[in-house]
Amino acid sequence: MMQRLMNQGLYAITDNHLLPDDRTLLGACETALEAGIVLLQYRDKSSDADRRWRQGDALAALCQRHAVPLIVNDDLELALRLQQRWGAIIGLHVGQDDVSLATARHRLGEGAIIGATCHDALALANAAADAGASYLAFGRFFASRTKPGAPPASLTILDAAAPLGLPRVAIGGIDATTAGRARAAGAEMLAVVHAIFGMPDIARAVRELNVIVADASHSNSAIDGTSVIDPC
């Protein structure tokens, strides 16, 4: 069965530094789900496979309860294992140095949500679309606390990728001060780490960002090159 991907919304990404243990992770994610995120990505770059399975399984249960897809970052084997248990609610996000999107699509099936990192390159976006991507992620657009060394991107890439007909995700420094610019530039979804999970009131942060997501004309800032604003 094809898992439905929302046309627009807030895409929350976990961080094991901000959410260092099971209790903190699950509590924060449940709050974000209740507040209205439309996608949740589980990202844990540690070598602890047992922890990744335990946390991924618990997050899948939460996501199923809220009818929100759980996207596994850069771990096809974990995604496959979770998919066997939880079905179509499980997806995968792949970067340029991860397993190929074509391989992921073949193993997870046509119905799975699979997203691809495209940085600032239309050629990468075209290749991802041809390989069966469900969405295209671009960025970083603004200064980022989570990945300060990530290559910068221009907001104009979002408009350039529009003809591909896939949801465009803006990532990198997205917070309440920058989200409007990303939406106005064409991003259907906003991927957020610190401006959700690093905030003292997660529910309020999600609600405030969702107001911006719902109003694509929120920002009157010009869409120009890479921006460097307060990091998120």
Stockholm file with secondary structure:
# STOCKHOLM 1.0

chainA/1-232         MMQRLMNQGLYAITDNHLLPDDRTLLGACETALEAGIVLLQYRDKSSDADRRWRQGDALAALCQRHAVPLIVNDDLELALRLQQRWGAIIGLHVGQDDVSLATARHRLGEGAIIGATCHDALALANAAADAGASYLAFGRFFASRTKPGAPPASLTILDAAAPLGLPRVAIGGIDATTAGRARAAGAEMLAVVHAIFGMPDIARAVRELNVIVADASHSNSAIDGTSVIDPC
#=GR chainA/1-232 SS CCCCCCSSEEEEECCTTTSCSHHHHHHHHHHHHHHTCSEEEECCCSSCHHHHHHHHHHHHHHHHHHTCCEEEESCHHHHHHHHHHHGGGEEEEECTTSSCHHHHHHHHCTTSCEEEEEETCHHHHHHHHHTTCSEEEECCCSCCSSCTTSCCCCTHHHHHTGGGCSCEEEESSCSTTTHHHHHHTTCSEEEESHHHHTSSCHHHHHHHHHHHHHCTTCCCSCCCSCCCCSCC
#=GC SS_cons         CCCCCCSSEEEEECCTTTSCSHHHHHHHHHHHHHHTCSEEEECCCSSCHHHHHHHHHHHHHHHHHHTCCEEEESCHHHHHHHHHHHGGGEEEEECTTSSCHHHHHHHHCTTSCEEEEEETCHHHHHHHHHTTCSEEEECCCSCCSSCTTSCCCCTHHHHHTGGGCSCEEEESSCSTTTHHHHHHTTCSEEEESHHHHTSSCHHHHHHHHHHHHHCTTCCCSCCCSCCCCSCC
//
